[in-house]
Amino acid sequence: MHLTVHIASQEMVLHEKNGKRRVYSISTASKGTGQKEGSWQTPLGLHVIRAKIGAGLPVNSVFVGRRFTGEIYSPELRKQYPGRKDWILTRILWLSGLEPGHNRFGNVDTMHRYIYIHGSPETAVMGEPGSRGCIRMHGLDIIDLFDRVDPGIRINILLS
């Protein structure tokens, strides 16, 4: 089993052991692709899921610093916190690069850049770039993916 992220089509494909494929609509970085810390870009290359965060929490659970805040996202909560730009909701799959010098170690380390696959508000547009570097999904899609994968699963993030 492995995942492939296709930047061009804004889709993620889960390749299952039985040969089936599940395709999810996603949103990657509005600033394109890139490896460097502080770039707000989605990193390319081979990665693994290093950690799964949020199992069993309700849809739209709010995370700050990878911790559940106890809040459930709503338009009212968004108005209360206008400074929160990229809401991290429902589940987090924390990525770690596998390619030293490209997406691992130094100022290109995906894990130290806090790059995740995570849930977003239903109002977030999928199918086009819009994130701050992470790979965003709608709530029910991230739950579906989260329940199907384990830490260590490989992910290839490609331009095509």
DOGU-194521 format. One line per field, with one value per residue: residue number from 1; x, y negated, z of N, C-alpha, C in turn. Coordinates in nm, 2 decimals, padded with zeros to 4 digits. Last residue first. Layout:
N
resi	c(NUM  ...) .
n_xx	c(X  ...) .
n_yy	c(Y  ...) .
n_zz	c(Z  ...) .
ca_xx	c(X  ...) .
ca_yy	c(Y  ...) .
ca_zz	c(Z  ...) .
c_xx	c(X  ...) .
c_yy	c(Y  ...) .
c_zz	c(Z  ...) .
This chain:
160
resi	c(160  159  158  157  156  155  154  153  152  151  150  149  148  147  146  145  144  143  142  141  140  139  138  137  136  135  134  133  132  131  130  129  128  127  126  125  124  123  122  121  120  119  118  117  116  115  114  113  112  111  110  109  108  107  106  105  104  103  102  101  100  99  98  97  96  95  94  93  92  91  90  89  88  87  86  85  84  83  82  81  80  79  78  77  76  75  74  73  72  71  70  69  68  67  66  65  64  63  62  61  60  59  58  57  56  55  54  53  52  51  50  49  48  47  46  45  44  43  42  41  40  39  38  37  36  35  34  33  32  31  30  29  28  27  26  25  24  23  22  21  20  19  18  17  16  15  14  13  12  11  10  9  8  7  6  5  4  3  2  1) .
n_xx	c(00.35  00.50  00.44  00.52  00.46  00.47  00.44  00.37  00.44  00.12  -00.14  -00.47  -00.74  -00.82  -00.73  -00.92  -01.15  -01.08  -01.04  -01.31  -01.45  -01.31  -01.10  -00.75  -00.42  -00.10  00.09  00.14  -00.09  -00.33  -00.41  -00.47  -00.77  -00.91  -01.12  -01.17  -01.33  -01.57  -01.51  -01.18  -00.96  -00.72  -00.39  -00.07  00.19  00.49  00.68  00.94  01.04  00.95  01.11  01.39  01.56  01.76  01.85  01.65  01.48  01.45  01.72  01.90  01.76  01.45  01.22  01.03  00.72  00.40  00.12  -00.20  -00.47  -00.82  -00.98  -00.79  -00.64  -00.68  -00.49  -00.52  -00.62  -00.72  -00.99  -01.16  -01.43  -01.48  -01.45  -01.67  -01.87  -01.83  -01.64  -01.47  -01.46  -01.20  -01.00  -00.76  -00.53  -00.21  -00.05  -00.08  -00.41  -00.71  -01.05  -01.27  -01.42  -01.55  -01.41  -01.15  -01.04  -00.71  -00.52  -00.24  00.03  00.35  00.48  00.44  00.72  00.82  00.98  00.88  00.83  00.64  00.47  00.57  00.66  00.92  01.02  01.25  01.23  01.11  00.81  00.54  00.30  00.16  -00.06  -00.01  -00.30  -00.59  -00.77  -00.97  -00.87  -00.92  -00.81  -00.78  -00.70  -00.51  -00.50  -00.35  -00.41  -00.31  -00.47  -00.39  -00.49  -00.49  -00.42  -00.30  -00.03  00.04  -00.06  00.07  00.01  00.08  00.05  00.08) .
n_yy	c(-01.59  -01.63  -01.42  -01.25  -00.94  -00.78  -00.48  -00.42  -00.49  -00.44  -00.34  -00.39  -00.41  -00.62  -00.83  -00.83  -00.90  -01.14  -01.29  -01.29  -01.43  -01.70  -01.75  -01.83  -01.95  -01.94  -02.24  -02.50  -02.64  -02.59  -02.60  -02.47  -02.27  -02.07  -02.24  -02.52  -02.52  -02.46  -02.26  -02.31  -02.02  -01.77  -01.70  -01.60  -01.84  -01.97  -02.09  -02.11  -01.87  -01.71  -01.80  -01.99  -02.18  -02.26  -01.94  -01.65  -01.59  -01.64  -01.66  -01.57  -01.24  -01.16  -01.13  -01.34  -01.29  -01.42  -01.33  -01.37  -01.46  -01.54  -01.79  -02.07  -02.37  -02.66  -02.90  -03.14  -03.30  -03.56  -03.55  -03.40  -03.44  -03.34  -03.07  -03.03  -03.06  -02.84  -02.60  -02.33  -02.27  -02.26  -02.13  -02.13  -01.89  -01.97  -02.07  -02.34  -02.29  -02.17  -02.10  -01.88  -01.81  -01.51  -01.41  -01.15  -00.91  -01.04  -01.24  -01.16  -00.96  -01.01  -00.98  -00.86  -00.95  -01.04  -01.15  -01.47  -01.81  -02.02  -02.32  -02.63  -02.81  -02.86  -02.78  -02.55  -02.43  -02.29  -02.33  -02.44  -02.70  -02.86  -02.72  -02.37  -02.16  -01.99  -01.71  -01.43  -01.09  -00.77  -00.45  -00.14  00.21  00.40  00.47  00.27  -00.05  -00.36  -00.66  -00.96  -01.29  -01.58  -01.80  -01.77  -01.85  -01.69  -01.40  -01.17  -00.84  -00.58  -00.22  00.12) .
n_zz	c(-01.15  -00.92  -00.63  -00.35  -00.23  00.07  00.26  00.60  00.86  01.02  00.80  00.66  00.70  00.86  00.70  00.48  00.63  00.74  00.50  00.41  00.60  00.58  00.28  00.30  00.21  00.28  00.35  00.25  00.30  00.02  -00.24  -00.57  -00.62  -00.51  -00.26  -00.06  00.25  00.37  00.54  00.68  00.67  00.78  00.63  00.61  00.69  00.80  00.97  00.91  01.02  00.80  00.58  00.57  00.47  00.63  00.77  00.67  00.37  00.11  00.02  00.22  00.21  00.17  00.31  00.54  00.70  00.80  00.99  00.96  01.16  01.16  01.23  01.10  01.09  00.90  00.84  01.00  01.27  01.31  01.39  01.58  01.56  01.30  01.36  01.53  01.34  01.16  01.35  01.50  01.84  02.09  02.21  02.07  02.02  01.88  01.69  01.71  01.73  01.58  01.63  01.46  01.24  01.37  01.69  01.73  01.66  01.63  01.63  01.42  01.33  01.19  00.95  00.64  00.43  00.09  -00.20  -00.35  -00.25  -00.03  -00.09  00.07  00.25  00.31  00.55  00.42  00.08  -00.13  -00.33  -00.53  -00.46  -00.29  -00.21  -00.17  -00.23  -00.17  -00.32  -00.37  -00.39  -00.49  -00.45  -00.61  -00.57  -00.51  -00.25  -00.13  -00.29  -00.32  -00.31  -00.45  -00.47  -00.68  -00.84  -01.08  -01.01  -00.79  -00.66  -00.44  -00.36  -00.12  -00.08  00.00) .
ca_xx	c(00.25  00.45  00.49  00.46  00.54  00.40  00.52  00.32  00.53  00.25  -00.06  -00.32  -00.69  -00.85  -00.66  -00.78  -01.15  -01.11  -00.93  -01.20  -01.48  -01.32  -01.22  -00.86  -00.55  -00.19  00.04  00.24  00.03  -00.27  -00.47  -00.38  -00.68  -00.90  -01.03  -01.18  -01.20  -01.57  -01.58  -01.32  -00.99  -00.85  -00.49  -00.20  00.09  00.40  00.55  00.86  01.06  00.90  00.96  01.33  01.46  01.65  01.88  01.77  01.52  01.33  01.61  01.94  01.86  01.56  01.31  01.10  00.87  00.49  00.25  -00.10  -00.34  -00.71  -01.03  -00.91  -00.60  -00.73  -00.50  -00.53  -00.59  -00.57  -00.95  -01.02  -01.37  -01.49  -01.36  -01.53  -01.86  -01.82  -01.77  -01.47  -01.51  -01.30  -01.13  -00.79  -00.67  -00.29  -00.08  00.05  -00.31  -00.57  -00.95  -01.19  -01.40  -01.52  -01.52  -01.21  -01.16  -00.80  -00.66  -00.29  -00.12  00.26  00.56  00.36  00.64  00.79  00.94  00.96  00.82  00.76  00.45  00.54  00.51  00.88  00.98  01.18  01.29  01.16  00.95  00.62  00.36  00.28  -00.09  00.03  -00.16  -00.54  -00.69  -00.95  -00.92  -00.88  -00.90  -00.73  -00.79  -00.51  -00.58  -00.29  -00.43  -00.30  -00.43  -00.43  -00.41  -00.55  -00.47  -00.44  -00.10  00.02  -00.04  00.01  00.08  00.00  00.12  00.00) .
ca_yy	c(-01.54  -01.75  -01.44  -01.38  -01.01  -00.88  -00.57  -00.41  -00.42  -00.51  -00.32  -00.39  -00.31  -00.49  -00.81  -00.80  -00.77  -01.03  -01.27  -01.23  -01.29  -01.62  -01.77  -01.74  -01.96  -01.88  -02.11  -02.40  -02.71  -02.57  -02.70  -02.50  -02.38  -02.07  -02.13  -02.47  -02.52  -02.58  -02.22  -02.34  -02.16  -01.82  -01.73  -01.58  -01.74  -01.94  -02.06  -02.21  -01.99  -01.69  -01.81  -01.87  -02.12  -02.35  -02.08  -01.71  -01.54  -01.67  -01.70  -01.69  -01.34  -01.18  -01.01  -01.31  -01.29  -01.36  -01.41  -01.27  -01.50  -01.45  -01.65  -02.01  -02.22  -02.57  -02.77  -03.14  -03.16  -03.54  -03.59  -03.39  -03.47  -03.49  -03.14  -03.02  -03.15  -02.98  -02.65  -02.44  -02.22  -02.33  -02.11  -02.25  -01.92  -01.93  -01.92  -02.28  -02.40  -02.14  -02.20  -01.90  -01.95  -01.59  -01.44  -01.28  -00.91  -00.92  -01.27  -01.24  -00.99  -01.00  -00.96  -00.91  -00.85  -01.07  -01.04  -01.35  -01.70  -01.95  -02.17  -02.54  -02.79  -02.88  -02.92  -02.60  -02.50  -02.21  -02.36  -02.33  -02.60  -02.91  -02.82  -02.50  -02.18  -02.12  -01.77  -01.57  -01.20  -00.90  -00.55  -00.28  00.10  00.34  00.55  00.40  00.05  -00.24  -00.55  -00.83  -01.20  -01.46  -01.82  -01.75  -01.91  -01.83  -01.46  -01.30  -00.93  -00.70  -00.35  00.00) .
ca_zz	c(-01.25  -00.99  -00.77  -00.40  -00.33  -00.01  00.18  00.46  00.78  01.02  00.92  00.65  00.60  00.90  00.83  00.46  00.55  00.83  00.59  00.33  00.58  00.70  00.36  00.26  00.28  00.19  00.38  00.24  00.33  00.15  -00.15  -00.46  -00.66  -00.65  -00.30  -00.20  00.18  00.28  00.42  00.67  00.65  00.74  00.74  00.54  00.72  00.68  01.01  00.86  01.09  00.94  00.58  00.64  00.38  00.61  00.73  00.73  00.50  00.20  -00.06  00.13  00.27  00.08  00.31  00.41  00.71  00.70  00.99  00.92  01.11  01.17  01.22  01.16  01.09  01.01  00.78  00.86  01.23  01.29  01.25  01.57  01.69  01.33  01.26  01.58  01.45  01.11  01.30  01.40  01.71  02.01  02.27  02.15  02.01  02.00  01.69  01.75  01.73  01.63  01.60  01.58  01.26  01.25  01.60  01.76  01.74  01.62  01.63  01.54  01.31  01.31  01.07  00.75  00.50  00.23  -00.12  -00.33  -00.34  -00.06  -00.06  -00.04  00.25  00.17  00.54  00.54  00.19  -00.02  -00.29  -00.46  -00.54  -00.34  -00.30  -00.14  -00.19  -00.20  -00.22  -00.41  -00.30  -00.53  -00.39  -00.60  -00.58  -00.64  -00.34  -00.15  -00.18  -00.39  -00.22  -00.48  -00.40  -00.63  -00.71  -01.08  -01.13  -00.77  -00.79  -00.45  -00.46  -00.16  -00.08  00.00) .
c_xx	c(00.12  00.34  00.43  00.53  00.46  00.49  00.42  00.40  00.49  00.35  00.07  -00.26  -00.54  -00.80  -00.69  -00.71  -01.00  -01.10  -00.95  -01.08  -01.38  -01.34  -01.23  -00.98  -00.66  -00.33  -00.05  00.19  00.15  -00.15  -00.41  -00.44  -00.59  -00.81  -01.02  -01.07  -01.22  -01.44  -01.59  -01.39  -01.14  -00.86  -00.62  -00.30  00.00  00.32  00.45  00.72  00.99  00.92  00.90  01.18  01.38  01.55  01.75  01.78  01.65  01.35  01.48  01.83  01.90  01.65  01.43  01.19  00.93  00.64  00.35  00.03  -00.25  -00.58  -00.92  -00.91  -00.71  -00.69  -00.55  -00.56  -00.62  -00.54  -00.80  -00.97  -01.22  -01.43  -01.36  -01.43  -01.73  -01.80  -01.74  -01.62  -01.53  -01.34  -01.24  -00.92  -00.70  -00.44  -00.15  00.03  -00.18  -00.49  -00.82  -01.08  -01.33  -01.51  -01.47  -01.32  -01.22  -00.92  -00.76  -00.44  -00.17  00.12  00.47  00.44  00.55  00.73  00.93  00.90  00.90  00.74  00.58  00.53  00.47  00.73  00.92  01.14  01.20  01.20  00.98  00.76  00.44  00.36  00.04  00.00  -00.13  -00.40  -00.66  -00.88  -00.88  -00.95  -00.84  -00.84  -00.72  -00.61  -00.59  -00.37  -00.37  -00.30  -00.43  -00.38  -00.47  -00.44  -00.55  -00.50  -00.25  -00.06  -00.07  00.05  00.00  00.09  00.03  00.09) .
c_yy	c(-01.50  -01.70  -01.57  -01.42  -01.14  -00.94  -00.66  -00.52  -00.40  -00.42  -00.41  -00.38  -00.29  -00.37  -00.67  -00.76  -00.73  -00.90  -01.15  -01.20  -01.22  -01.47  -01.67  -01.79  -01.87  -01.88  -02.06  -02.26  -02.60  -02.65  -02.69  -02.61  -02.42  -02.18  -02.14  -02.36  -02.46  -02.59  -02.34  -02.30  -02.18  -01.97  -01.77  -01.61  -01.71  -01.82  -02.05  -02.20  -02.12  -01.82  -01.80  -01.89  -02.00  -02.30  -02.16  -01.86  -01.61  -01.61  -01.73  -01.74  -01.45  -01.29  -01.04  -01.19  -01.25  -01.38  -01.34  -01.35  -01.37  -01.51  -01.55  -01.86  -02.15  -02.43  -02.67  -03.01  -03.15  -03.40  -03.57  -03.42  -03.47  -03.53  -03.29  -03.08  -03.15  -03.08  -02.79  -02.47  -02.34  -02.24  -02.18  -02.23  -02.03  -01.97  -01.87  -02.13  -02.33  -02.27  -02.16  -02.00  -01.98  -01.73  -01.51  -01.32  -01.04  -00.93  -01.16  -01.27  -01.05  -01.03  -00.94  -00.88  -00.92  -00.94  -01.08  -01.25  -01.58  -01.84  -02.10  -02.40  -02.71  -02.88  -02.95  -02.74  -02.55  -02.30  -02.30  -02.38  -02.49  -02.81  -02.88  -02.60  -02.33  -02.13  -01.92  -01.64  -01.34  -01.00  -00.68  -00.36  -00.04  00.23  00.50  00.49  00.18  -00.13  -00.42  -00.73  -01.06  -01.37  -01.70  -01.77  -01.89  -01.89  -01.61  -01.36  -01.06  -00.78  -00.46  -00.12) .
c_zz	c(-01.19  -01.09  -00.83  -00.53  -00.38  -00.10  00.09  00.38  00.64  00.94  00.91  00.79  00.61  00.81  00.87  00.59  00.52  00.75  00.69  00.42  00.50  00.68  00.47  00.34  00.22  00.26  00.26  00.26  00.33  00.18  -00.01  -00.37  -00.54  -00.71  -00.45  -00.22  00.04  00.20  00.32  00.54  00.66  00.74  00.69  00.65  00.60  00.71  00.89  00.90  01.04  01.02  00.72  00.66  00.44  00.50  00.71  00.68  00.55  00.34  00.02  00.04  00.17  00.14  00.23  00.43  00.58  00.74  00.90  00.90  01.08  01.12  01.24  01.14  01.17  00.99  00.89  00.80  01.08  01.25  01.21  01.43  01.68  01.46  01.28  01.49  01.51  01.23  01.25  01.37  01.62  01.89  02.19  02.24  02.11  01.98  01.81  01.77  01.78  01.62  01.66  01.54  01.40  01.29  01.47  01.66  01.77  01.71  01.62  01.52  01.44  01.26  01.19  00.88  00.60  00.30  00.03  -00.24  -00.29  -00.16  -00.11  00.00  00.12  00.16  00.40  00.52  00.30  00.10  -00.16  -00.43  -00.46  -00.42  -00.36  -00.25  -00.18  -00.14  -00.26  -00.29  -00.37  -00.45  -00.43  -00.54  -00.56  -00.66  -00.48  -00.25  -00.22  -00.29  -00.31  -00.38  -00.42  -00.56  -00.66  -00.94  -01.12  -00.89  -00.78  -00.59  -00.46  -00.26  -00.13  00.00) .
